[in-house]
Amino acid sequence: MSERQEVIERNLWAMPALFVFVAWVLFKVDSGPSMQKIAWLVYAAGWIPVLGMLGRAIAQRRNPGIGAVFGCGILLITGVVFWANHG
């Protein structure tokens, strides 16, 4: 794998942090039902890069590494916290 591919892969594994941050801001900005729906959609969109990278790792039959732990971990933990506070 080239160095450029590794950088792109690391960035894709880290993308959920951006989605989680934006969802958190949306939850905090307004507690109305429409804003909460948008926040949940943003949170759900954070799963797209993680699932895509997991699918790619499975297709290439290789270990996804610590990036998978970070991406899935942050989504799972914040998902539970968001659900507990806004579910």
JOSULPE-V77131 format. One line per field, one symbol per residue. psi: psi as a letter, one per 20 degrees, with the letter a starting at -180 (. if undefined). Layout:
psi=???
This chain:
psi=prhghggggghhhihhhgggggggghhhgpjqhhhhggghggghhhighghghggggghilrphahhhggghghggghgggghhhj.
